[in-house]
Amino acid sequence: MDLLAALLPHLVNGVSLGLLFALIALGFMLIVGVMEQINLAHGSLFALGAYAAFVVMAGQLPLPADLLAQWKQVPAGWRYVAALVAAPIVAGGAGMLLELCLRRTYGKDVLYGLLFTFGAALVIEELIRILFGTRDYVLPLPRGIGGGFVFLDLIYSTYRVYAGLFALGAIALLWLFLERTPYGAIIKAGAHDSEMVRALGINLTRLRLWVFAFGTALAGIAGVILAPIWGIRPHMGVDAVVPAFLVIVLGGIGSFWGAVAAGLMVGMVVGLSGAYASEWSLLSMYLLLIAVVTFRARGLLGKRSVLEV
């Protein structure tokens, strides 16, 4: 029991981190499924969401001085809600603009799209450096979700529990949207056979635009939630896109619950190794990937996907 009690805070941190990894990966996977395109700028849009939240929370909005002063007097809780709304809108809007530019690569070798999104990631990161500099920022939090609480004589981070519950709720809503709405059915059909969707009279161009925006909006909202944990810095997108890609491969490309399970596994491994052997924290998730794909090449719940030849 003593060992379990000692491990419990790290398990809680690992679960919350894993759920956030899963949320980022699911947005990444939607784009891969419908567009058959790996978006290497996904992490940079994640960072853009975090910076958008910081601008809203810190009161650095491009407003007249009197309105800006009034905004800074708004309670932190309401400003945080506004940040949760603004971040996915900014990231999704940037994603739509990126998809419009990406259309010139459709029907060509997949390397064109990869190189384009890689270049877009560098451009977004450099724009962030120009606008905000290279220093790290901390996202201000409302008092209600900051600090800690005591459970079983151990101190837990209130925010990490909140982050995990928020990510869990977002994943549940995403599943309901995909499984219980006609729009979700169209997205799933587009991921399975885009040409059949076109034949049924659905505007595939518009579908791709909105799926790209939706997937990048999920990255933006994950950026808000992870910002207080990781800090806000220009290259934080790399810290997000690598685990997201790893989670998709580990869980199985195209598998919703595979991504969730893989996200939890990665979060737990990173959380536990970071607590007891911090130098192994990043390496541990790659070792986990090697261990899984050695015995199951398609991942935990993977099936034949658009990326398989």
Wavefront OBJ file of the C-alpha trace (Angstrom):
o trace
v 0.000 0.000 0.000
v 2.847 2.384 0.766
v 4.277 1.823 -2.709
v 0.864 2.348 -4.308
v 0.329 5.532 -2.325
v 3.728 6.815 -3.418
v 2.980 5.984 -7.049
v -0.540 7.428 -7.053
v 0.372 11.101 -7.733
v 2.607 10.035 -10.626
v -0.139 7.769 -11.979
v -2.611 10.652 -11.858
v -0.139 12.913 -13.666
v 0.529 10.186 -16.241
v -3.161 9.619 -16.933
v -3.864 13.345 -17.389
v -0.841 13.722 -19.675
v -1.858 10.613 -21.639
v -5.394 11.896 -22.202
v -3.987 15.173 -23.512
v -1.624 13.291 -25.830
v -4.643 11.330 -27.084
v -6.593 14.545 -27.736
v -3.748 15.971 -29.826
v -3.330 12.669 -31.670
v -7.048 12.369 -32.499
v -7.017 15.742 -34.259
v -3.889 14.645 -36.105
v -5.561 11.344 -37.038
v -8.706 12.988 -38.436
v -6.578 14.869 -40.948
v -4.583 11.754 -41.864
v -7.756 9.711 -42.320
v -9.774 12.087 -44.492
v -6.989 13.803 -46.406
v -4.401 11.002 -46.514
v -1.931 13.691 -45.529
v 0.418 13.888 -42.549
v 0.276 17.461 -41.237
v 3.723 18.256 -39.865
v 2.466 21.724 -38.885
v 0.054 20.225 -36.331
v 2.440 20.906 -33.464
v 2.982 24.514 -34.502
v -0.786 25.071 -34.534
v -0.868 23.538 -31.056
v 1.666 26.190 -30.002
v -0.386 28.880 -31.738
v -3.378 27.914 -29.608
v -1.293 28.235 -26.446
v -0.070 31.700 -27.448
v -3.610 32.788 -28.369
v -4.746 31.753 -24.877
v -1.869 33.703 -23.317
v -2.798 36.846 -25.260
v -6.389 36.601 -24.019
v -5.521 35.771 -20.407
v -2.689 38.307 -20.046
v -4.677 41.113 -21.635
v -2.361 41.672 -24.599
v -5.236 42.007 -27.059
v -5.015 44.607 -29.870
v -7.726 46.800 -28.297
v -7.984 50.505 -27.456
v -6.426 51.361 -24.096
v -9.749 51.916 -22.307
v -11.246 48.623 -23.519
v -8.032 46.793 -22.684
v -8.111 48.196 -19.151
v -11.699 47.010 -18.774
v -10.789 43.561 -20.068
v -8.026 43.206 -17.478
v -10.627 43.840 -14.789
v -12.714 40.864 -15.957
v -12.441 37.946 -13.457
v -9.732 35.421 -14.366
v -12.299 32.632 -14.648
v -14.156 34.376 -17.463
v -10.939 35.303 -19.220
v -9.917 31.628 -19.053
v -13.234 30.611 -20.632
v -12.610 33.189 -23.363
v -9.128 31.698 -23.890
v -10.632 28.213 -24.246
v -12.883 29.592 -26.989
v -10.292 31.792 -28.718
v -7.486 29.207 -28.963
v -9.333 26.626 -31.130
v -10.768 29.429 -33.280
v -7.291 30.856 -33.953
v -5.722 27.423 -34.546
v -8.662 26.252 -36.670
v -8.611 29.457 -38.733
v -4.882 29.055 -39.356
v -5.553 25.414 -40.249
v -8.144 26.449 -42.838
v -5.684 28.886 -44.404
v -3.050 26.139 -44.457
v -5.450 23.711 -46.143
v -6.318 26.255 -48.836
v -2.610 26.560 -49.660
v -2.112 22.803 -49.394
v -4.642 22.082 -52.146
v -2.022 22.630 -54.836
v -0.294 19.456 -53.622
v -3.361 17.190 -53.925
v -2.972 14.436 -56.477
v 0.806 14.764 -56.443
v 3.491 12.778 -54.671
v 2.891 12.702 -50.904
v 6.309 14.289 -50.353
v 4.975 17.594 -51.686
v 2.436 17.753 -48.874
v 4.974 16.663 -46.265
v 7.474 19.297 -47.338
v 4.777 21.969 -47.512
v 3.479 21.316 -43.986
v 7.054 21.070 -42.683
v 7.768 24.479 -44.186
v 4.508 25.830 -42.745
v 5.557 24.600 -39.303
v 8.840 26.515 -39.573
v 7.042 29.651 -40.755
v 4.514 29.564 -37.889
v 7.258 28.981 -35.333
v 9.317 31.872 -36.706
v 6.254 34.172 -36.719
v 5.731 33.306 -33.065
v 9.358 34.266 -32.333
v 8.925 37.577 -34.166
v 5.713 38.470 -32.320
v 6.523 37.150 -28.847
v 10.293 36.722 -28.728
v 12.124 33.634 -27.540
v 11.379 33.869 -23.814
v 9.100 31.435 -22.004
v 5.667 32.525 -20.798
v 3.391 31.187 -18.092
v -0.352 31.036 -18.683
v -2.167 32.712 -15.770
v -4.779 30.440 -14.201
v -7.985 31.128 -12.280
v -7.627 30.518 -8.563
v -10.158 27.675 -8.620
v -8.019 25.335 -10.722
v -4.597 26.305 -9.391
v -2.702 25.108 -6.350
v -3.030 21.642 -4.875
v -5.080 19.452 -2.567
v -4.315 16.697 -0.086
v -5.549 13.122 -0.563
v -4.279 10.123 1.426
v -1.683 12.393 3.033
v -0.201 13.262 -0.363
v -0.368 16.531 -2.270
v -1.856 16.486 -5.766
v -1.903 19.187 -8.428
v -5.440 20.503 -8.823
v -4.702 21.666 -12.337
v -3.435 18.287 -13.539
v -6.630 16.637 -12.323
v -8.648 19.343 -14.071
v -6.596 18.900 -17.271
v -7.215 15.153 -17.277
v -10.961 15.561 -16.706
v -11.171 18.228 -19.401
v -9.336 16.022 -21.913
v -11.562 13.064 -20.986
v -14.686 15.162 -21.559
v -13.362 16.469 -24.890
v -12.560 12.928 -26.074
v -16.046 11.747 -25.059
v -17.682 14.635 -26.943
v -15.536 13.923 -29.993
v -16.586 10.262 -29.933
v -20.264 11.241 -29.663
v -19.843 13.656 -32.559
v -18.225 11.037 -34.788
v -20.564 8.187 -33.821
v -23.921 9.883 -33.236
v -24.188 12.736 -35.735
v -24.582 12.746 -39.529
v -21.549 15.013 -39.848
v -19.446 12.477 -37.963
v -20.706 9.745 -40.294
v -19.595 11.805 -43.294
v -16.138 12.299 -41.774
v -15.777 8.564 -41.103
v -16.971 7.765 -44.621
v -14.452 10.230 -46.030
v -11.682 8.512 -44.084
v -12.773 5.114 -45.412
v -13.373 5.940 -49.099
v -13.181 9.568 -50.199
v -14.114 8.796 -53.793
v -17.323 7.084 -52.694
v -18.175 10.163 -50.638
v -17.690 12.310 -53.739
v -19.881 9.936 -55.756
v -22.676 10.369 -53.185
v -22.740 14.097 -53.906
v -20.837 15.334 -50.868
v -18.489 18.216 -51.547
v -15.146 16.583 -50.787
v -13.243 19.876 -51.055
v -15.416 21.474 -48.393
v -15.230 18.341 -46.240
v -11.435 18.420 -46.298
v -11.410 22.108 -45.384
v -13.633 21.650 -42.332
v -11.932 18.451 -41.187
v -8.566 20.194 -41.356
v -9.983 23.103 -39.355
v -11.587 20.729 -36.839
v -8.414 18.695 -36.371
v -6.242 21.761 -35.875
v -8.837 23.297 -33.513
v -8.432 20.210 -31.308
v -4.680 20.889 -31.314
v -5.354 24.504 -30.343
v -7.543 23.631 -27.371
v -4.989 21.034 -26.231
v -2.412 23.830 -26.387
v -4.431 25.839 -23.852
v -4.698 22.906 -21.443
v -1.050 21.843 -21.704
v 0.373 25.371 -21.560
v 0.397 25.609 -17.726
v 2.099 22.188 -17.537
v 4.750 22.613 -20.222
v 5.086 26.387 -20.325
v 4.678 28.476 -23.476
v 7.646 28.731 -25.823
v 8.080 28.906 -29.625
v 9.297 25.313 -30.078
v 6.667 23.687 -27.837
v 4.963 22.344 -30.974
v 7.749 19.809 -31.429
v 7.064 18.521 -27.924
v 3.465 17.863 -29.002
v 3.678 16.568 -32.567
v 6.234 13.834 -31.857
v 4.174 12.142 -29.106
v 1.008 12.614 -31.216
v 2.535 10.802 -34.180
v 3.897 8.114 -31.882
v 0.457 7.641 -30.270
v -1.208 7.178 -33.662
v 1.310 4.534 -34.721
v 1.238 2.826 -31.344
v -2.560 2.740 -31.135
v -3.083 1.796 -34.764
v -3.689 4.248 -37.602
v -7.403 4.957 -37.916
v -8.384 3.539 -34.530
v -10.093 6.034 -32.197
v -9.871 3.920 -29.047
v -6.441 2.676 -30.053
v -5.224 6.288 -29.949
v -6.831 6.810 -26.537
v -5.284 3.615 -25.138
v -1.888 4.445 -26.633
v -2.066 7.995 -25.265
v -2.703 6.641 -21.777
v 0.170 4.176 -22.111
v 2.582 6.865 -23.291
v 1.462 9.270 -20.578
v 1.904 6.651 -17.866
v 5.342 5.619 -19.109
v 6.528 9.230 -19.438
v 5.036 10.200 -16.073
v 6.507 7.292 -14.123
v 9.914 7.393 -15.768
v 10.056 11.174 -15.351
v 9.375 10.799 -11.634
v 12.055 8.219 -10.919
v 14.526 8.524 -13.819
v 14.012 11.848 -15.574
v 16.774 11.186 -18.104
v 14.690 8.263 -19.415
v 11.480 10.262 -19.708
v 11.561 10.896 -23.470
v 13.364 7.687 -24.356
v 10.759 5.603 -22.526
v 7.975 6.311 -25.021
v 10.170 5.272 -27.954
v 11.077 2.064 -26.161
v 7.359 1.460 -25.625
v 6.709 1.951 -29.338
v 9.463 -0.482 -30.293
v 8.152 -3.062 -27.831
v 4.592 -2.888 -29.208
v 5.255 -2.730 -32.955
v 7.786 -5.546 -32.694
v 4.910 -7.893 -31.871
v 2.058 -6.029 -33.598
v 3.176 -3.932 -36.541
v -0.208 -2.217 -36.960
v -0.317 -1.070 -33.349
v -2.690 -2.000 -30.574
v -6.013 -1.761 -32.443
v -4.787 -0.977 -35.951
v -6.305 -2.141 -39.201
v -5.518 -1.625 -42.868
v -5.338 2.105 -43.505
v -4.842 4.625 -46.274
v -1.126 4.746 -45.500
v -0.570 1.048 -46.194
v 0.570 0.041 -49.674
l 1 2 3 4 5 6 7 8 9 10 11 12 13 14 15 16 17 18 19 20 21 22 23 24 25 26 27 28 29 30 31 32 33 34 35 36 37 38 39 40 41 42 43 44 45 46 47 48 49 50 51 52 53 54 55 56 57 58 59 60 61 62 63 64 65 66 67 68 69 70 71 72 73 74 75 76 77 78 79 80 81 82 83 84 85 86 87 88 89 90 91 92 93 94 95 96 97 98 99 100 101 102 103 104 105 106 107 108 109 110 111 112 113 114 115 116 117 118 119 120 121 122 123 124 125 126 127 128 129 130 131 132 133 134 135 136 137 138 139 140 141 142 143 144 145 146 147 148 149 150 151 152 153 154 155 156 157 158 159 160 161 162 163 164 165 166 167 168 169 170 171 172 173 174 175 176 177 178 179 180 181 182 183 184 185 186 187 188 189 190 191 192 193 194 195 196 197 198 199 200 201 202 203 204 205 206 207 208 209 210 211 212 213 214 215 216 217 218 219 220 221 222 223 224 225 226 227 228 229 230 231 232 233 234 235 236 237 238 239 240 241 242 243 244 245 246 247 248 249 250 251 252 253 254 255 256 257 258 259 260 261 262 263 264 265 266 267 268 269 270 271 272 273 274 275 276 277 278 279 280 281 282 283 284 285 286 287 288 289 290 291 292 293 294 295 296 297 298 299 300 301 302 303 304 305 306 307 308 309
